[in-house]
Amino acid sequence: MIQAQKQAPDDTLERGLKDPNREFFHGDKRVSIYRETGHFAFDPDGTYDAPHFDVPTLRVSTSDGYEPKLETIEEFIRHLPNKADARDGL
């Protein structure tokens, strides 16, 4: 699993305004609140609790490009176990 770290509020709002499906898929009501009120609902002191699954996980920041770099992300993906291989023997 690859987890993107929380982005800056302006980036999130801009993406939400450009893509009407984003609110549906991300469950983020801040865009509709902005459309209704003109105010951005952002809690600067709020914390984000990333999902925790028992799978290999890489956290990625997209606040200024990609950190880690795309090559590192690609290498992480290449070394994940391939579940399709396990089904081949069935």
MMTF fields as JSON, N, C-alpha, C and O atoms, coordinates in Angstrom:
{
  "mmtfVersion": "1.0.0",
  "mmtfProducer": "UNKNOWN",
  "numBonds": 359,
  "numAtoms": 360,
  "numGroups": 90,
  "numChains": 1,
  "numModels": 1,
  "chainsPerModel": [1],
  "groupsPerChain": [90],
  "chainIdList": ["A"],
  "bondAtomList": [4, 2, 8, 6, 12, 10, 16, 14, 20, 18, 24, 22, 28, 26, 32, 30, 36, 34, 40, 38, 44, 42, 48, 46, 52, 50, 56, 54, 60, 58, 64, 62, 68, 66, 72, 70, 76, 74, 80, 78, 84, 82, 88, 86, 92, 90, 96, 94, 100, 98, 104, 102, 108, 106, 112, 110, 116, 114, 120, 118, 124, 122, 128, 126, 132, 130, 136, 134, 140, 138, 144, 142, 148, 146, 152, 150, 156, 154, 160, 158, 164, 162, 168, 166, 172, 170, 176, 174, 180, 178, 184, 182, 188, 186, 192, 190, 196, 194, 200, 198, 204, 202, 208, 206, 212, 210, 216, 214, 220, 218, 224, 222, 228, 226, 232, 230, 236, 234, 240, 238, 244, 242, 248, 246, 252, 250, 256, 254, 260, 258, 264, 262, 268, 266, 272, 270, 276, 274, 280, 278, 284, 282, 288, 286, 292, 290, 296, 294, 300, 298, 304, 302, 308, 306, 312, 310, 316, 314, 320, 318, 324, 322, 328, 326, 332, 330, 336, 334, 340, 338, 344, 342, 348, 346, 352, 350, 356, 354],
  "bondOrderList": [1, 1, 1, 1, 1, 1, 1, 1, 1, 1, 1, 1, 1, 1, 1, 1, 1, 1, 1, 1, 1, 1, 1, 1, 1, 1, 1, 1, 1, 1, 1, 1, 1, 1, 1, 1, 1, 1, 1, 1, 1, 1, 1, 1, 1, 1, 1, 1, 1, 1, 1, 1, 1, 1, 1, 1, 1, 1, 1, 1, 1, 1, 1, 1, 1, 1, 1, 1, 1, 1, 1, 1, 1, 1, 1, 1, 1, 1, 1, 1, 1, 1, 1, 1, 1, 1, 1, 1, 1],
  "groupList": [{"groupName": "MET", "atomNameList": ["N", "CA", "C", "O"], "elementList": ["N", "C", "C", "O"], "formalChargeList": [0, 0, 0, 0], "bondAtomList": [1, 0, 2, 1, 3, 2], "bondOrderList": [1, 1, 2], "singleLetterCode": "M", "chemCompType": "L-PEPTIDE LINKING"}, {"groupName": "ILE", "atomNameList": ["N", "CA", "C", "O"], "elementList": ["N", "C", "C", "O"], "formalChargeList": [0, 0, 0, 0], "bondAtomList": [1, 0, 2, 1, 3, 2], "bondOrderList": [1, 1, 2], "singleLetterCode": "I", "chemCompType": "L-PEPTIDE LINKING"}, {"groupName": "GLN", "atomNameList": ["N", "CA", "C", "O"], "elementList": ["N", "C", "C", "O"], "formalChargeList": [0, 0, 0, 0], "bondAtomList": [1, 0, 2, 1, 3, 2], "bondOrderList": [1, 1, 2], "singleLetterCode": "Q", "chemCompType": "L-PEPTIDE LINKING"}, {"groupName": "ALA", "atomNameList": ["N", "CA", "C", "O"], "elementList": ["N", "C", "C", "O"], "formalChargeList": [0, 0, 0, 0], "bondAtomList": [1, 0, 2, 1, 3, 2], "bondOrderList": [1, 1, 2], "singleLetterCode": "A", "chemCompType": "L-PEPTIDE LINKING"}, {"groupName": "LYS", "atomNameList": ["N", "CA", "C", "O"], "elementList": ["N", "C", "C", "O"], "formalChargeList": [0, 0, 0, 0], "bondAtomList": [1, 0, 2, 1, 3, 2], "bondOrderList": [1, 1, 2], "singleLetterCode": "K", "chemCompType": "L-PEPTIDE LINKING"}, {"groupName": "PRO", "atomNameList": ["N", "CA", "C", "O"], "elementList": ["N", "C", "C", "O"], "formalChargeList": [0, 0, 0, 0], "bondAtomList": [1, 0, 2, 1, 3, 2], "bondOrderList": [1, 1, 2], "singleLetterCode": "P", "chemCompType": "L-PEPTIDE LINKING"}, {"groupName": "ASP", "atomNameList": ["N", "CA", "C", "O"], "elementList": ["N", "C", "C", "O"], "formalChargeList": [0, 0, 0, 0], "bondAtomList": [1, 0, 2, 1, 3, 2], "bondOrderList": [1, 1, 2], "singleLetterCode": "D", "chemCompType": "L-PEPTIDE LINKING"}, {"groupName": "THR", "atomNameList": ["N", "CA", "C", "O"], "elementList": ["N", "C", "C", "O"], "formalChargeList": [0, 0, 0, 0], "bondAtomList": [1, 0, 2, 1, 3, 2], "bondOrderList": [1, 1, 2], "singleLetterCode": "T", "chemCompType": "L-PEPTIDE LINKING"}, {"groupName": "LEU", "atomNameList": ["N", "CA", "C", "O"], "elementList": ["N", "C", "C", "O"], "formalChargeList": [0, 0, 0, 0], "bondAtomList": [1, 0, 2, 1, 3, 2], "bondOrderList": [1, 1, 2], "singleLetterCode": "L", "chemCompType": "L-PEPTIDE LINKING"}, {"groupName": "GLU", "atomNameList": ["N", "CA", "C", "O"], "elementList": ["N", "C", "C", "O"], "formalChargeList": [0, 0, 0, 0], "bondAtomList": [1, 0, 2, 1, 3, 2], "bondOrderList": [1, 1, 2], "singleLetterCode": "E", "chemCompType": "L-PEPTIDE LINKING"}, {"groupName": "ARG", "atomNameList": ["N", "CA", "C", "O"], "elementList": ["N", "C", "C", "O"], "formalChargeList": [0, 0, 0, 0], "bondAtomList": [1, 0, 2, 1, 3, 2], "bondOrderList": [1, 1, 2], "singleLetterCode": "R", "chemCompType": "L-PEPTIDE LINKING"}, {"groupName": "GLY", "atomNameList": ["N", "CA", "C", "O"], "elementList": ["N", "C", "C", "O"], "formalChargeList": [0, 0, 0, 0], "bondAtomList": [1, 0, 2, 1, 3, 2], "bondOrderList": [1, 1, 2], "singleLetterCode": "G", "chemCompType": "PEPTIDE LINKING"}, {"groupName": "ASN", "atomNameList": ["N", "CA", "C", "O"], "elementList": ["N", "C", "C", "O"], "formalChargeList": [0, 0, 0, 0], "bondAtomList": [1, 0, 2, 1, 3, 2], "bondOrderList": [1, 1, 2], "singleLetterCode": "N", "chemCompType": "L-PEPTIDE LINKING"}, {"groupName": "PHE", "atomNameList": ["N", "CA", "C", "O"], "elementList": ["N", "C", "C", "O"], "formalChargeList": [0, 0, 0, 0], "bondAtomList": [1, 0, 2, 1, 3, 2], "bondOrderList": [1, 1, 2], "singleLetterCode": "F", "chemCompType": "L-PEPTIDE LINKING"}, {"groupName": "HIS", "atomNameList": ["N", "CA", "C", "O"], "elementList": ["N", "C", "C", "O"], "formalChargeList": [0, 0, 0, 0], "bondAtomList": [1, 0, 2, 1, 3, 2], "bondOrderList": [1, 1, 2], "singleLetterCode": "H", "chemCompType": "L-PEPTIDE LINKING"}, {"groupName": "VAL", "atomNameList": ["N", "CA", "C", "O"], "elementList": ["N", "C", "C", "O"], "formalChargeList": [0, 0, 0, 0], "bondAtomList": [1, 0, 2, 1, 3, 2], "bondOrderList": [1, 1, 2], "singleLetterCode": "V", "chemCompType": "L-PEPTIDE LINKING"}, {"groupName": "SER", "atomNameList": ["N", "CA", "C", "O"], "elementList": ["N", "C", "C", "O"], "formalChargeList": [0, 0, 0, 0], "bondAtomList": [1, 0, 2, 1, 3, 2], "bondOrderList": [1, 1, 2], "singleLetterCode": "S", "chemCompType": "L-PEPTIDE LINKING"}, {"groupName": "TYR", "atomNameList": ["N", "CA", "C", "O"], "elementList": ["N", "C", "C", "O"], "formalChargeList": [0, 0, 0, 0], "bondAtomList": [1, 0, 2, 1, 3, 2], "bondOrderList": [1, 1, 2], "singleLetterCode": "Y", "chemCompType": "L-PEPTIDE LINKING"}],
  "groupTypeList": [0, 1, 2, 3, 2, 4, 2, 3, 5, 6, 6, 7, 8, 9, 10, 11, 8, 4, 6, 5, 12, 10, 9, 13, 13, 14, 11, 6, 4, 10, 15, 16, 1, 17, 10, 9, 7, 11, 14, 13, 3, 13, 6, 5, 6, 11, 7, 17, 6, 3, 5, 14, 13, 6, 15, 5, 7, 8, 10, 15, 16, 7, 16, 6, 11, 17, 9, 5, 4, 8, 9, 7, 1, 9, 9, 13, 1, 10, 14, 8, 5, 12, 4, 3, 6, 3, 10, 6, 11, 8],
  "groupIdList": [1, 2, 3, 4, 5, 6, 7, 8, 9, 10, 11, 12, 13, 14, 15, 16, 17, 18, 19, 20, 21, 22, 23, 24, 25, 26, 27, 28, 29, 30, 31, 32, 33, 34, 35, 36, 37, 38, 39, 40, 41, 42, 43, 44, 45, 46, 47, 48, 49, 50, 51, 52, 53, 54, 55, 56, 57, 58, 59, 60, 61, 62, 63, 64, 65, 66, 67, 68, 69, 70, 71, 72, 73, 74, 75, 76, 77, 78, 79, 80, 81, 82, 83, 84, 85, 86, 87, 88, 89, 90],
  "secStructList": [7, 3, 3, 3, 7, 7, 7, 7, 2, 2, 2, 2, 2, 2, 2, 2, 2, 2, 7, 6, 2, 2, 2, 2, 2, 2, 6, 7, 6, 2, 2, 2, 2, 2, 2, 2, 2, 1, 7, 7, 7, 7, 7, 6, 6, 7, 7, 7, 7, 7, 7, 7, 7, 1, 1, 7, 7, 3, 3, 3, 5, 7, 6, 6, 1, 7, 5, 1, 7, 2, 2, 2, 2, 2, 2, 2, 2, 2, 6, 1, 7, 7, 2, 2, 2, 2, 2, 2, 6, 7],
  "xCoordList": [0.854, 0.0, 0.897, 1.928, 0.504, 1.209, 0.277, -0.849, 0.747, -0.053, 0.537, 1.716, -0.288, 0.134, -0.079, -1.133, 0.92, 0.775, -0.181, -0.369, -0.774, -1.744, -1.154, -0.027, -1.926, -1.461, -1.884, -2.715, -1.298, -1.662, -3.127, -3.623, -3.832, -5.266, -5.606, -6.612, -4.781, -5.075, -5.022, -5.838, -4.062, -3.956, -5.188, -5.721, -5.624, -6.783, -8.032, -8.806, -8.225, -9.392, -9.355, -10.361, -8.2, -8.073, -8.389, -9.109, -7.858, -8.135, -9.612, -10.193, -10.216, -11.632, -12.527, -13.528, -12.176, -12.979, -12.85, -13.793, -11.691, -11.477, -12.12, -12.497, -12.247, -12.729, -13.919, -13.733, -15.14, -16.323, -16.402, -17.094, -15.71, -15.722, -14.834, -14.975, -13.922, -12.961, -13.668, -13.288, -14.681, -15.4, -16.054, -16.031, -16.633, -17.281, -16.275, -16.496, -15.169, -14.212, -13.358, -12.925, -13.115, -12.265, -13.07, -12.497, -14.38, -15.196, -14.864, -15.035, -14.394, -13.955, -15.041, -15.295, -15.671, -16.783, -16.315, -17.141, -15.0, -14.518, -14.845, -15.072, -14.872, -15.179, -16.628, -16.898, -17.565, -18.972, -19.183, -19.984, -18.478, -18.582, -18.077, -18.686, -16.967, -16.435, -17.425, -17.655, -18.01, -18.979, -20.195, -20.717, -20.642, -21.826, -21.546, -22.391, -20.363, -20.099, -19.02, -18.968, -18.153, -17.014, -15.861, -14.862, -15.993, -14.937, -14.387, -15.114, -13.082, -12.432, -12.433, -11.886, -13.041, -13.126, -11.848, -11.718, -10.918, -9.644, -9.249, -9.242, -8.927, -8.494, -6.977, -6.469, -6.23, -4.771, -4.182, -3.053, -4.936, -4.446, -4.939, -4.607, -5.732, -6.273, -5.173, -4.141, -5.4, -4.423, -5.019, -6.234, -4.148, -4.555, -4.056, -2.864, -4.967, -4.6, -4.707, -5.799, -3.554, -3.526, -4.044, -3.893, -4.65, -5.124, -3.957, -2.853, -4.223, -3.196, -3.636, -4.618, -2.906, -3.183, -1.917, -0.806, -2.097, -0.968, -0.43, -0.464, 0.063, 0.634, 1.848, 1.951, 2.763, 3.885, 3.356, 2.477, 3.888, 3.366, 4.508, 5.546, 4.309, 5.265, 4.517, 3.498, 5.003, 4.386, 5.078, 6.306, 4.272, 4.782, 4.244, 3.047, 5.127, 4.733, 4.713, 5.66, 3.631, 3.535, 3.485, 3.034, 3.944, 3.873, 4.842, 4.613, 5.93, 6.894, 7.522, 8.653, 6.786, 7.232, 6.874, 5.815, 7.734, 7.515, 8.682, 9.845, 8.361, 9.381, 8.887, 7.943, 9.438, 10.659, 10.443, 9.313, 11.523, 11.485, 10.729, 10.585, 10.249, 9.474, 10.229, 9.621, 11.533, 12.315, 12.208, 12.106, 12.233, 12.126, 10.731, 10.585, 9.709, 8.328, 8.18, 7.577, 8.731, 8.665, 9.377, 8.88, 10.526, 11.277, 10.471, 10.46, 9.804, 8.95, 7.855, 7.597, 7.22, 6.13, 6.653, 6.016, 7.803, 8.375, 8.682, 8.648, 8.977, 9.353, 8.178, 8.373, 6.976, 5.802, 5.511, 5.734, 5.017, 4.646, 3.532, 2.612, 3.622, 2.619, 1.594, 1.879, 0.408, -0.638, -1.11, -1.592, -0.988, -1.421, -0.586, -1.098, 0.706, 1.569, 1.053, 1.145, 0.513, 0.001, -1.209, -1.426, -1.993, -3.187, -2.824, -3.603, -1.657, -1.283, -1.236, -1.493, -0.906, -0.793, -2.13, -2.173, -3.209, -4.541, -5.125, -6.231],
  "yCoordList": [-1.161, 0.0, 1.219, 1.243, 2.223, 3.496, 4.534, 4.707, 5.228, 6.261, 7.617, 7.874, 8.475, 9.854, 10.64, 10.543, 11.412, 12.232, 13.371, 13.779, 13.873, 14.958, 16.133, 16.552, 16.661, 17.775, 19.098, 19.15, 20.151, 21.488, 21.743, 21.27, 22.483, 22.712, 23.337, 22.974, 24.279, 24.917, 23.914, 23.98, 22.981, 21.96, 21.06, 20.73, 20.673, 19.794, 20.481, 19.876, 21.722, 22.471, 22.644, 22.444, 23.014, 23.215, 21.927, 21.957, 20.812, 19.534, 19.178, 18.678, 19.424, 19.126, 19.963, 19.469, 21.225, 22.09, 21.702, 21.871, 21.183, 20.773, 19.428, 19.176, 18.569, 17.205, 16.91, 16.626, 16.974, 16.753, 15.349, 15.153, 14.373, 13.015, 12.871, 11.91, 13.812, 13.706, 13.641, 12.843, 14.465, 14.458, 13.108, 12.594, 12.541, 11.244, 10.159, 9.399, 10.084, 9.005, 9.186, 8.204, 10.431, 10.686, 10.961, 11.01, 11.14, 11.399, 12.718, 12.866, 13.674, 14.96, 16.006, 16.394, 16.454, 17.407, 18.857, 19.758, 19.102, 20.49, 21.243, 22.453, 20.542, 21.213, 21.691, 22.831, 20.836, 21.263, 22.382, 23.287, 22.326, 23.412, 24.715, 25.767, 24.649, 25.846, 26.39, 27.597, 25.488, 25.937, 26.61, 27.589, 26.085, 26.619, 27.9, 28.795, 28.001, 29.113, 30.068, 31.211, 29.617, 30.431, 30.362, 31.064, 29.519, 29.355, 27.945, 26.98, 27.85, 26.547, 25.95, 26.538, 24.791, 24.104, 23.305, 22.176, 23.904, 23.241, 23.453, 24.578, 22.376, 22.444, 22.302, 21.184, 23.423, 23.327, 22.505, 22.027, 22.335, 21.54, 20.104, 19.289, 19.791, 18.441, 17.441, 17.788, 16.236, 15.196, 14.222, 14.044, 13.611, 12.627, 11.27, 11.08, 10.345, 8.987, 8.119, 7.734, 7.818, 7.015, 5.612, 5.114, 4.974, 3.602, 2.665, 2.837, 1.683, 0.724, -0.669, -1.212, -1.238, -2.569, -3.409, -2.881, -4.687, -5.597, -5.932, -7.082, -4.905, -5.049, -4.122, -3.159, -4.406, -3.483, -2.095, -1.968, -1.073, 0.281, 1.266, 1.199, 2.16, 3.225, 4.546, 4.729, 5.45, 6.782, 7.726, 7.782, 8.465, 9.345, 10.75, 10.938, 11.724, 13.123, 13.697, 13.509, 14.399, 15.044, 16.56, 17.256, 17.075, 18.518, 19.294, 20.471, 18.649, 19.302, 18.219, 17.795, 17.783, 16.645, 15.36, 15.274, 14.376, 13.106, 12.842, 12.935, 12.519, 12.134, 10.912, 11.043, 9.753, 9.488, 9.665, 9.805, 9.656, 9.851, 8.71, 7.623, 8.976, 7.987, 6.672, 5.601, 6.749, 5.521, 4.632, 3.411, 5.246, 4.496, 3.891, 2.76, 4.651, 4.147, 2.962, 1.949, 3.089, 2.002, 0.755, -0.36, 0.942, -0.188, -0.868, -2.096, -0.088, -0.634, -1.513, -2.618, -1.01, -1.748, -3.037, -4.084, -2.961, -4.146, -5.268, -6.441, -4.931, -5.943, -6.425, -7.193, -5.985, -6.485, -7.918, -8.281, -8.724, -10.1, -10.062, -9.249, -10.93, -10.988, -12.061, -13.256, -11.631, -12.577, -13.431, -14.544, -12.947, -13.723, -14.996, -16.033, -14.926, -16.103, -17.231, -18.403, -16.882, -17.888, -18.613, -19.789, -17.928, -18.547, -19.413, -20.285, -19.189, -19.934, -21.439, -22.219, -21.854, -23.259, -23.937, -25.151, -23.182, -23.758, -24.449, -24.983],
  "zCoordList": [0.0, 0.0, 0.0, 0.671, -0.749, -0.757, -0.164, -0.631, 0.87, 1.526, 1.186, 1.428, 0.628, 0.388, 1.675, 2.305, 2.057, 3.246, 2.969, 1.823, 4.018, 3.932, 3.171, 3.432, 2.229, 1.425, 2.04, 2.947, 1.529, 1.986, 1.668, 0.645, 2.526, 2.325, 0.982, 0.374, 0.501, -0.781, -1.927, -2.847, -1.878, -2.921, -2.933, -3.991, -1.75, -1.633, -2.173, -2.915, -1.81, -2.276, -3.792, -4.472, -4.309, -5.756, -6.518, -7.516, -6.056, -6.718, -6.619, -7.582, -5.485, -5.296, -6.185, -6.705, -6.364, -7.224, -8.689, -9.463, -9.072, -10.462, -10.775, -11.919, -9.781, -10.012, -9.102, -7.918, -9.639, -8.807, -8.203, -7.204, -8.786, -8.235, -7.006, -6.25, -6.801, -5.704, -4.345, -3.488, -4.15, -2.877, -2.632, -1.513, -3.667, -3.527, -3.162, -2.219, -3.906, -3.703, -2.451, -1.848, -2.06, -0.898, 0.369, 1.458, 0.25, 1.432, 2.095, 3.305, 1.323, 1.859, 1.622, 0.482, 2.685, 2.579, 2.498, 2.352, 2.591, 2.605, 1.319, 1.352, 0.189, -1.078, -1.085, -1.465, -0.671, -0.654, 0.368, 0.136, 1.485, 2.475, 1.861, 2.051, 1.127, 0.477, -0.554, -0.627, -1.35, -2.36, -1.718, -2.25, -0.577, 0.092, 0.871, 0.908, 1.497, 2.407, 1.936, 2.39, 1.029, 0.62, 1.603, 1.444, 2.62, 3.623, 3.553, 3.316, 3.767, 3.733, 5.123, 6.056, 5.268, 6.561, 6.773, 6.299, 7.484, 7.733, 9.179, 9.678, 9.833, 11.218, 11.243, 11.159, 11.357, 11.307, 12.445, 12.343, 13.528, 14.654, 14.587, 15.448, 13.565, 13.439, 13.129, 12.553, 13.505, 13.219, 12.22, 12.137, 11.482, 10.495, 10.957, 11.199, 11.075, 11.458, 10.216, 9.799, 9.633, 8.409, 8.7, 9.816, 7.711, 7.923, 8.221, 7.706, 9.054, 9.437, 8.983, 9.488, 8.033, 7.53, 7.671, 7.689, 7.767, 7.894, 6.498, 6.06, 5.82, 4.478, 4.386, 5.146, 3.464, 3.262, 2.893, 2.041, 3.528, 3.346, 3.107, 3.766, 2.179, 1.902, 1.993, 1.328, 2.794, 2.915, 1.941, 1.876, 1.184, 0.139, 0.368, 0.586, 0.317, 0.388, -1.022, -1.786, -1.37, -2.683, -2.537, -3.446, -1.4, -1.159, -2.046, -2.324, -2.498, -3.384, -4.261, -4.025, -5.26, -6.05, -5.318, -4.697, -5.384, -4.691, -3.747, -4.137, -2.525, -1.548, -0.816, -0.037, -0.999, -1.756, -3.258, -3.726, -3.985, -5.437, -6.119, -5.559, -7.337, -8.081, -8.271, -8.266, -8.436, -8.615, -7.369, -7.481, -6.196, -4.945, -4.793, -4.329, -5.187, -5.135, -6.077, -5.72, -7.279, -8.254, -7.728, -7.886, -7.113, -6.553, -5.449, -5.358, -4.617, -3.558, -4.162, -3.685, -5.21, -5.857, -6.486, -6.381, -7.134, -7.79, -6.802, -7.174, -5.565, -4.587, -3.73, -2.788, -4.049, -3.32, -3.748, -4.903, -2.828, -3.222, -4.265, -4.173, -5.238, -6.296, -5.94, -6.025, -5.544, -5.14, -6.313, -6.099, -7.528, -8.696, -8.816, -9.236, -8.449, -8.522, -7.632, -7.997, -6.473, -5.543, -6.132, -5.839, -6.953, -7.55, -8.756, -9.141, -9.357, -10.55, -10.317, -11.234, -9.082, -8.796, -8.515, -8.311, -8.502, -8.212, -9.407, -9.331]
}
